[in-house]
Amino acid sequence: MKQTLFIITLAGLILTACSDRNSREKKTEDMKTATHGEVPVISNFPVGEPNTGYAQYFSGRSWLAPLTEMSELNVPVSNVTFEPGCRNNWHSHSGGQILIAVGGTGYYQQRGKEVIRMEPGDVIEIAPDIEHWHGAAPGQWFSHLAIACNPQTNENTWLEPVSDEEYAQAVKQEGSQ
């Protein structure tokens, strides 16, 4: 009797585990194919709203989703989603910035350095006052978490747009590595 009860319990656990796994796999597949309006969902983070407040500093469209609310924690984190080919202007942050790629494929480039391809899981640490840009690869949506370092003193300095020629050269440079 104990052995029968054990087998029934074990079978129930296995069925539950398989059901949970199938549910997780379906959710992951749904996330890959779902859209937020016209924006495909490419990560588990919210897409947010059109990034109209900073649109003048982007070539193309982007979306912004603030993820943290508690100002006393002093760690502002946002998910930024770029449409294919979209990138922000050259800019710097007086307090530095950390980028964590969470979906799609993108690029980061520090002025005067080679471009770095960003894939989900990649982390870029940007020291204070370093001029750089980041954005999506051509034909690819891209999302990254943007973490503002030293927020009490961190200010953005927005510079000139990354020209189509600079962007094309960066993409070509990355492709030849």
C-alpha positions as CSV (number, residue, x, y, z in Angstrom):
1,M,0.0,0.0,0.0
2,K,2.8,2.4,0.9
3,Q,4.6,1.6,-2.4
4,T,1.4,2.3,-4.4
5,L,0.8,5.6,-2.6
6,F,4.5,6.5,-3.2
7,I,4.1,5.7,-7.0
8,I,0.9,7.7,-7.2
9,T,2.5,10.7,-5.4
10,L,5.6,10.5,-7.6
11,A,3.5,10.3,-10.7
12,G,1.6,13.4,-9.6
13,L,4.8,15.3,-9.0
14,I,6.2,14.4,-12.4
15,L,2.9,15.4,-14.1
16,T,2.9,18.7,-12.2
17,A,6.6,19.4,-13.1
18,C,6.0,18.6,-16.7
19,S,2.9,20.8,-16.7
20,D,4.8,23.7,-15.1
21,R,7.7,23.3,-17.6
22,N,5.3,23.3,-20.5
23,S,3.6,26.4,-19.1
24,R,7.0,28.2,-18.7
25,E,8.0,27.2,-22.2
26,K,4.7,28.5,-23.6
27,K,5.1,31.7,-21.7
28,T,8.6,32.1,-23.1
29,E,7.3,31.5,-26.6
30,D,4.5,33.9,-26.1
31,M,6.9,36.6,-24.9
32,K,9.0,36.1,-28.1
33,T,6.0,36.5,-30.4
34,A,3.9,39.0,-28.4
35,T,3.9,42.7,-29.3
36,H,3.4,45.9,-27.3
37,G,1.4,47.8,-29.9
38,E,3.9,47.8,-32.8
39,V,6.9,46.9,-30.7
40,P,7.8,43.2,-30.4
41,V,8.4,42.0,-26.8
42,I,12.0,40.9,-26.9
43,S,12.7,40.6,-23.1
44,N,10.9,40.0,-19.9
45,F,11.1,43.7,-19.0
46,P,8.3,46.2,-19.9
47,V,8.7,48.1,-23.2
48,G,7.2,51.3,-21.6
49,E,6.0,54.3,-23.5
50,P,7.4,56.1,-26.6
51,N,10.6,58.0,-25.5
52,T,9.3,61.4,-26.4
53,G,11.2,63.3,-23.7
54,Y,14.5,62.3,-25.3
55,A,13.4,61.8,-28.9
56,Q,15.5,64.8,-30.1
57,Y,18.6,62.8,-29.0
58,F,17.8,59.6,-31.0
59,S,18.0,58.7,-34.7
60,G,14.9,56.6,-34.9
61,R,12.2,55.6,-32.4
62,S,12.8,54.3,-28.8
63,W,10.7,53.4,-25.8
64,L,11.4,54.0,-22.2
65,A,10.2,52.0,-19.1
66,P,11.4,53.2,-15.7
67,L,11.8,50.1,-13.5
68,T,12.7,51.6,-10.1
69,E,10.6,54.1,-8.1
70,M,12.3,54.4,-4.7
71,S,14.5,57.5,-4.9
72,E,16.0,56.8,-1.5
73,L,17.7,53.7,-3.1
74,N,19.6,56.0,-5.4
75,V,19.7,53.5,-8.3
76,P,17.6,54.7,-11.3
77,V,17.1,51.8,-13.7
78,S,15.1,51.9,-17.0
79,N,14.5,49.5,-19.9
80,V,15.2,51.3,-23.2
81,T,14.0,49.6,-26.4
82,F,15.3,50.7,-29.8
83,E,13.7,50.0,-33.2
84,P,16.0,48.5,-35.8
85,G,18.8,50.9,-36.7
86,C,17.9,53.4,-33.9
87,R,20.7,54.9,-31.9
88,N,21.2,57.8,-29.5
89,N,23.4,60.8,-30.1
90,W,27.0,60.9,-28.9
91,H,26.7,61.8,-25.2
92,S,28.3,61.4,-21.8
93,H,27.2,61.1,-18.2
94,S,29.0,63.0,-15.5
95,G,28.3,60.1,-13.0
96,G,28.8,57.2,-15.5
97,Q,26.4,54.5,-16.7
98,I,25.9,50.8,-16.8
99,L,24.1,49.1,-19.7
100,I,22.9,45.5,-19.5
101,A,21.6,44.0,-22.8
102,V,18.3,42.1,-22.3
103,G,16.9,41.6,-25.8
104,G,17.8,41.6,-29.4
105,T,21.2,42.9,-30.8
106,G,22.7,46.3,-30.4
107,Y,26.0,48.2,-30.3
108,Y,27.9,50.4,-28.0
109,Q,30.8,52.6,-29.1
110,Q,33.1,54.9,-27.1
111,R,34.4,57.8,-29.1
112,G,37.7,56.8,-30.8
113,K,37.3,53.1,-30.0
114,E,36.0,50.1,-31.9
115,V,32.3,49.3,-31.7
116,I,31.1,46.5,-29.3
117,R,28.3,44.2,-30.3
118,M,25.8,43.7,-27.4
119,E,23.7,40.6,-27.0
120,P,21.5,39.7,-24.0
121,G,23.5,39.3,-20.9
122,D,26.3,41.6,-22.0
123,V,27.3,44.3,-19.5
124,I,28.9,47.6,-20.4
125,E,30.4,49.8,-17.7
126,I,30.9,53.4,-18.8
127,A,33.1,55.6,-16.7
128,P,32.1,59.2,-16.0
129,D,32.4,61.8,-18.8
130,I,33.1,59.2,-21.5
131,E,31.6,60.2,-24.9
132,H,29.7,57.2,-26.4
133,W,26.5,56.1,-28.2
134,H,24.4,52.9,-28.1
135,G,21.6,51.5,-30.1
136,A,20.1,48.7,-32.2
137,A,21.7,46.8,-35.0
138,P,20.3,47.2,-38.5
139,G,17.2,45.0,-38.9
140,Q,17.2,44.1,-35.1
141,W,15.2,45.4,-32.2
142,F,17.3,46.0,-29.1
143,S,16.6,46.5,-25.4
144,H,19.0,47.3,-22.6
145,L,18.7,48.2,-19.0
146,A,20.2,51.7,-18.4
147,I,21.5,52.2,-14.8
148,A,22.4,55.8,-13.9
149,C,25.5,55.8,-11.6
150,N,26.0,58.4,-9.0
151,P,22.5,59.8,-9.7
152,Q,22.8,62.7,-7.2
153,T,25.4,64.3,-9.4
154,N,24.9,62.6,-12.8
155,E,24.0,64.8,-15.7
156,N,23.8,63.9,-19.4
157,T,25.6,66.0,-21.9
158,W,24.0,65.4,-25.3
159,L,26.2,66.0,-28.3
160,E,25.9,65.6,-32.1
161,P,23.9,62.7,-33.7
162,V,25.8,59.6,-34.8
163,S,25.8,60.2,-38.6
164,D,24.6,57.5,-41.0
165,E,28.2,57.2,-42.2
166,E,29.6,56.7,-38.7
167,Y,26.9,54.1,-37.9
168,A,27.5,52.3,-41.2
169,Q,31.2,52.3,-40.5
170,A,30.7,50.9,-37.0
171,V,28.4,48.1,-38.3
172,K,30.9,47.3,-41.0
173,Q,33.8,47.3,-38.6
174,E,32.0,45.0,-36.2
175,G,31.1,42.6,-39.0
176,S,34.7,42.3,-40.1
177,Q,36.0,41.2,-36.7
